[in-house]
Amino acid sequence: MPMVNIKITPDGATPAKKAALIKGVTDLLADLLGKNPQTTVVIIEEVPTDNWGIGGETVTERRRQASQ
């Protein structure tokens, strides 16, 4: 039983896009590795940008600096 855990920031992650992501990952595992889609688990965790850091800065801060 494959399990895939995807962590994303919530921006733009609509319910329809998340459903498409779950289906796409499931289909990819079936196509490439022959995994059974009925036993494939996909978990999407939405992490606020204040709780996600890169290079010692939050994503919120990095995006703020990039938009200046």
HELIX and SHEET records of a PDB file:
HELIX    1   1 PRO A   15  LEU A   33  1                                  19    
HELIX    2   2 PRO A   37  THR A   39  5                                   3    
HELIX    3   3 THR A   49  ASN A   51  5                                   3    
HELIX    4   4 VAL A   59  ALA A   66  1                                   8    
SHEET    1   A 2 MET A   3  ILE A   8  0                                        
SHEET    2   A 2 VAL A  41  GLU A  46  1                                        
SHEET    1   B 2 GLY A  53  ILE A  54  0                                        
SHEET    2   B 2 GLU A  57  THR A  58 -1                                        
END                                                                             
